[in-house]
Amino acid sequence: MIASLVFAGVAARAQDAIRPSLAGEAAAEARRQSIDKIPYNLEVGPIKFRFSATMGFEYNDNVNLAEDGTYTFFTPAGTPFPVTTEAQSDWILHPQVNLNALWPITQLNTLRLDLGIGYSIYMDHSDYNTSSILLSPGSQLAFDIFVGDFRINLHDRFSIQQDPISEAQLSNVADYGRFENLAGIAVLWDLNQAVVTFGYDHYNFVALEDRFEYLDRNADIFAGSIGFTPTATMTIGAEGSITDTYYDQNVLNDSLAYSAGLFLETQLTPNLRVRVAGGYQLIDFDNTGLVNDNQNSDDYYANLVLSHRVNSVFSHNLSIGHENTIGVNSNYVTLNYIRHTGTWNVFYHTLLTTELFYEDAADSGGQGTTLLPGPGLPLFNPFVAESFHRYGGAISLGYQLTPHVTLGFRYQYTQKDSDQPLRDYRQNRVSFDGTYSF
């Protein structure tokens, strides 16, 4: 699913105890105090600002997610056509400026703006340079409102990205420029014996590269949950969502997706928290698009999230799941995944983070890897019936050099093994960055 509302857990001291409301003044004050800890460095009237600038320098040995290989395809007329792909390496500059603004309109209601504006400069392949600007995925405008037993969040979250590595279905792509916007409302209603969440979001996807214009789409997302607390450390409940997705072009199929399931969230120990959820998921496609895929998704979804603080030095999170999501090359892709993140506070003023992941995925349909007819051959057919494994990891290091300067290092490895020709790749990337907070 494109997005869902996640249930907010309830804490109770005893079965008949009245706990602090998650939507009352105490909750609003706790949030205000946490926000006040953010080191804002400029104040204009009631509005607080925080400015910072980052310069990053990266080496990437495979910016176009390609393998070094040759394969003989056949044109629609049956003529053999050998195709060769080759990984491209490059040095990339990543300048970025960041703005965080906070406006406490009243004691309970707060308006926030988080904005990261950047650019990518390729030293050897200037045609991959950012065409306009990049907006970091954390960019948002949000308004929190506390009214009685209700906590209301109005939000608009937006990003402009071009790195294709986050889209597992892509290969042989260097510039996956896209604008994404998610705007809506999320409401939490605290009934003391239960907590209800519900919300609506409108999603926009706009491709910034001509070859991906067929992905331009809109989606209306309705989601909600209700949870009960039988004990002081356990929450059980039900969750569901409905998503209506419709494309600008008649290439991929429009769809209506439903999901409904149960969840359990429990604090096993003071340092170990577990959330498990599962249920039924249906994605019904209208099958009017040009893509050669008429399959609907009729499957289960399941996920497990474990958060464990082992000691003052090490904490980690483990996620395991099975789900179906809207496809790039087909109606949908079935994904099984496992992801692990570890945080190490080993040295003073130094934060070490490790990441590991494994993905097993399969497209619902498509035409296989072929060549499209017409001038400009070779041009790969984007509608690929592909099954693949993808795995890798990363290590990141952050060091607080001075109160205003933070240095960072990151190494990331990603490997994809596909059952289709010329769609495997291996990518190594090493980056250094420095951030100055004014």
LINDAMO-V195251 format. One record per residue. N is the residue number from 1. SS is DSSP state (2 for helix, 1 for strand, 0 for the rest). OMEGA is omega in degrees with one decimal (none if undefined). NEAR is the number of other ideal C-beta (glycine too) atoms within 8 Angstrom. Layout:
n=(N	N)
ss=(SS	SS)
omega=(OMEGA	OMEGA)
near=(NEAR	NEAR)
This chain:
n=(1	2	3	4	5	6	7	8	9	10	11	12	13	14	15	16	17	18	19	20	21	22	23	24	25	26	27	28	29	30	31	32	33	34	35	36	37	38	39	40	41	42	43	44	45	46	47	48	49	50	51	52	53	54	55	56	57	58	59	60	61	62	63	64	65	66	67	68	69	70	71	72	73	74	75	76	77	78	79	80	81	82	83	84	85	86	87	88	89	90	91	92	93	94	95	96	97	98	99	100	101	102	103	104	105	106	107	108	109	110	111	112	113	114	115	116	117	118	119	120	121	122	123	124	125	126	127	128	129	130	131	132	133	134	135	136	137	138	139	140	141	142	143	144	145	146	147	148	149	150	151	152	153	154	155	156	157	158	159	160	161	162	163	164	165	166	167	168	169	170	171	172	173	174	175	176	177	178	179	180	181	182	183	184	185	186	187	188	189	190	191	192	193	194	195	196	197	198	199	200	201	202	203	204	205	206	207	208	209	210	211	212	213	214	215	216	217	218	219	220	221	222	223	224	225	226	227	228	229	230	231	232	233	234	235	236	237	238	239	240	241	242	243	244	245	246	247	248	249	250	251	252	253	254	255	256	257	258	259	260	261	262	263	264	265	266	267	268	269	270	271	272	273	274	275	276	277	278	279	280	281	282	283	284	285	286	287	288	289	290	291	292	293	294	295	296	297	298	299	300	301	302	303	304	305	306	307	308	309	310	311	312	313	314	315	316	317	318	319	320	321	322	323	324	325	326	327	328	329	330	331	332	333	334	335	336	337	338	339	340	341	342	343	344	345	346	347	348	349	350	351	352	353	354	355	356	357	358	359	360	361	362	363	364	365	366	367	368	369	370	371	372	373	374	375	376	377	378	379	380	381	382	383	384	385	386	387	388	389	390	391	392	393	394	395	396	397	398	399	400	401	402	403	404	405	406	407	408	409	410	411	412	413	414	415	416	417	418	419	420	421	422	423	424	425	426	427	428	429	430	431	432	433	434	435	436	437	438)
ss=(0	0	0	0	0	0	0	0	0	0	0	0	0	0	0	0	0	0	0	0	0	0	0	0	2	2	2	2	2	2	2	2	2	2	2	2	0	0	0	0	0	1	1	1	0	0	1	1	1	1	1	1	1	1	1	1	1	1	1	1	0	0	0	0	0	0	0	0	1	1	1	1	1	1	0	0	0	0	0	1	1	1	1	1	1	0	0	0	0	1	1	1	1	1	1	1	1	1	1	1	1	1	1	1	0	0	0	0	0	1	1	1	1	1	1	1	1	1	0	0	1	1	0	0	0	2	2	2	0	0	0	0	0	1	1	0	0	0	0	1	1	1	1	1	1	1	1	0	0	1	1	1	1	1	1	1	1	1	1	1	1	0	0	2	2	2	0	0	0	0	0	0	0	0	0	0	0	1	1	1	1	1	1	1	1	1	1	1	1	1	0	0	0	1	1	1	1	1	1	1	1	1	1	1	1	1	1	0	0	2	2	2	2	2	2	0	1	1	1	1	1	1	1	1	1	1	1	1	1	1	1	0	0	1	1	1	1	1	1	1	1	1	1	1	1	1	1	0	0	0	0	0	0	0	1	1	1	1	1	1	1	1	1	1	1	1	1	1	1	0	0	1	1	1	1	1	1	1	1	1	1	1	1	1	1	0	0	0	0	0	0	0	0	0	0	0	1	1	1	1	1	1	1	1	1	1	1	1	1	0	0	0	0	1	1	1	1	1	1	1	1	1	1	1	1	1	0	0	0	0	0	1	1	1	1	1	1	1	1	1	1	1	1	1	0	0	0	0	0	1	1	1	1	1	1	1	1	1	1	1	1	1	1	0	0	0	0	0	0	0	1	0	0	0	0	0	0	0	0	1	0	0	0	0	0	0	1	1	1	1	1	1	1	1	1	1	1	1	1	1	0	0	0	0	1	1	1	1	1	1	1	1	1	1	1	1	1	1	0	0	0	0	0	0	1	1	1	1	1	1	1	1	1	1	1	1	1	0)
omega=(-179.0	-179.0	174.9	173.4	-179.8	-178.3	175.8	-173.8	-179.1	177.0	179.1	-178.3	178.6	-173.0	-177.5	-178.7	174.1	-175.6	174.3	-178.7	174.8	-177.9	-175.9	-176.8	179.4	178.2	178.5	179.3	177.9	177.9	179.7	180.0	178.0	178.2	-179.2	179.2	177.2	-174.3	174.3	-172.9	177.2	-179.8	178.4	-174.2	-179.9	-174.0	178.4	-179.5	171.4	-179.5	173.0	178.9	-177.9	170.2	179.9	179.8	-171.9	166.8	-179.0	-175.4	-179.8	-175.9	-175.8	174.8	-176.2	173.3	175.7	-176.4	177.9	178.3	-180.0	174.3	176.5	177.6	178.0	178.4	178.2	-179.6	178.0	-176.4	179.8	-179.9	178.6	174.8	-176.9	177.9	179.5	177.3	-178.8	168.6	-171.9	173.0	-178.8	173.0	-179.7	172.1	-175.7	178.1	171.1	-179.3	-178.9	178.6	176.1	-174.7	171.2	179.6	-175.6	-170.5	-171.8	175.2	-177.9	173.0	175.0	-172.8	174.0	-176.7	-175.9	-178.2	176.1	-178.7	179.9	-174.8	-176.8	-178.7	-174.6	178.8	175.8	178.7	178.5	-176.4	178.2	174.6	171.3	174.1	-175.3	-176.7	179.3	-178.6	-177.6	167.4	-173.8	179.6	179.6	-178.0	175.9	-179.5	179.0	179.5	-176.5	168.0	-173.4	177.6	171.8	-172.2	171.0	-177.5	-171.0	178.4	168.4	-177.7	176.2	179.5	-176.6	-169.7	-178.6	179.0	-171.2	-176.1	-174.5	168.9	179.2	-179.5	175.4	-175.8	176.8	-177.2	179.9	172.7	178.9	-178.7	177.8	-176.7	179.9	-176.6	174.8	-175.5	172.4	-179.3	-175.9	179.5	-178.5	176.3	-179.6	174.2	-179.3	172.4	175.0	-178.2	178.2	175.0	170.7	-174.8	175.4	172.6	179.0	178.2	178.5	174.9	-175.0	-174.8	-179.2	-178.8	179.2	178.9	-179.9	-174.3	173.2	176.6	173.0	-171.0	175.0	-177.1	179.6	178.6	172.2	-176.2	179.0	-176.5	178.4	175.7	-177.5	-174.8	-175.4	175.1	176.0	-178.6	-178.9	-179.7	179.2	179.1	173.8	-179.5	177.3	-176.3	-179.2	-173.0	176.5	179.5	-178.2	179.7	171.2	-174.4	169.9	-175.8	172.7	-174.0	177.4	171.5	178.1	-178.5	-179.1	176.8	175.8	177.3	-175.4	176.0	-176.1	175.4	177.4	-176.5	-175.6	179.8	-177.0	171.8	178.3	-178.4	178.4	-180.0	-174.4	179.3	177.8	172.4	-176.0	-177.5	-176.7	174.8	174.6	-178.3	-178.0	179.5	-178.4	-176.9	-179.8	-177.9	171.0	176.3	179.4	-164.9	174.3	167.7	179.4	175.4	178.4	178.0	179.6	177.0	-172.7	172.0	-174.5	178.5	-177.9	-177.3	-170.0	170.7	-176.9	178.5	178.5	178.2	177.1	-177.7	174.7	-177.2	173.9	-178.4	177.7	-174.6	172.6	-177.2	-175.0	178.0	-177.6	176.0	176.2	-171.5	167.4	-174.0	169.5	-175.5	-179.8	177.0	177.6	179.1	-174.6	173.3	-172.6	-176.1	-179.9	179.3	-177.6	178.1	179.5	-179.8	176.0	-179.5	174.4	177.5	173.6	179.6	174.1	-170.6	178.0	175.0	-178.9	-178.0	-175.7	-173.6	-173.4	-179.2	-179.7	172.6	176.8	178.4	175.2	-179.2	177.1	176.8	1.9	174.4	-176.5	170.8	-176.8	-174.8	-168.6	172.7	-168.9	167.2	-175.8	169.3	176.3	-177.6	-179.5	-178.7	-179.3	172.8	-177.8	-178.9	176.5	-176.7	177.7	-175.9	176.4	177.2	-177.8	-172.4	175.7	178.1	-177.9	174.3	179.0	170.2	-177.2	177.8	177.8	177.5	177.4	176.7	-174.0	174.9	178.6	-177.7	174.2	178.0	171.4	170.3	170.5	-177.0	171.3	176.1	179.8	-178.1	173.9	177.1	175.2	-178.8	176.8	177.1	-174.9	none)
near=(11	9	8	9	12	6	13	9	7	12	7	10	6	6	5	3	7	3	9	6	10	11	13	12	8	8	13	12	8	8	10	11	8	7	9	6	6	8	6	10	8	9	7	5	4	5	9	9	12	14	11	10	11	14	10	12	11	12	11	11	8	13	12	9	14	13	10	6	9	7	8	8	13	8	10	5	4	5	6	6	11	8	11	6	11	6	12	11	9	12	9	13	11	15	11	14	11	13	12	12	11	12	10	9	7	5	7	8	11	12	10	13	10	11	9	12	11	14	10	12	11	13	7	8	9	7	5	11	9	11	5	5	8	12	12	11	5	6	11	11	8	13	11	12	11	13	7	5	8	12	12	12	11	9	13	10	10	11	10	13	12	13	6	11	7	6	8	11	11	10	11	10	9	9	8	12	12	14	10	12	9	14	8	11	10	11	11	13	11	12	8	7	5	11	13	10	15	11	12	8	12	11	13	10	11	8	12	10	10	5	5	10	10	10	11	10	11	10	11	10	16	10	14	12	15	10	15	10	12	5	7	8	6	11	13	10	12	9	17	12	14	10	13	9	13	7	14	6	8	6	8	11	12	10	13	10	15	12	14	8	12	10	16	10	13	10	8	7	5	4	6	11	10	11	10	11	12	10	13	9	14	10	14	9	12	8	6	6	11	5	12	7	12	6	9	8	13	4	8	8	15	10	12	11	10	10	10	11	7	8	5	3	7	9	9	11	10	11	12	8	11	11	10	11	8	8	12	9	10	15	17	13	14	12	13	9	12	9	11	12	9	10	10	10	10	6	5	3	6	11	9	11	13	12	12	8	12	10	11	8	14	9	15	13	12	15	8	8	11	8	14	8	6	6	3	4	10	7	8	10	12	8	12	16	10	14	7	13	9	13	9	10	10	11	10	11	11	10	10	9	7	5	4	6	11	10	11	14	9	11	9	10	10	11	10	14	7	10	5	11	7	13	14	10	13	11	13	10	11	9	12	10	11	10	11	9	11	8)
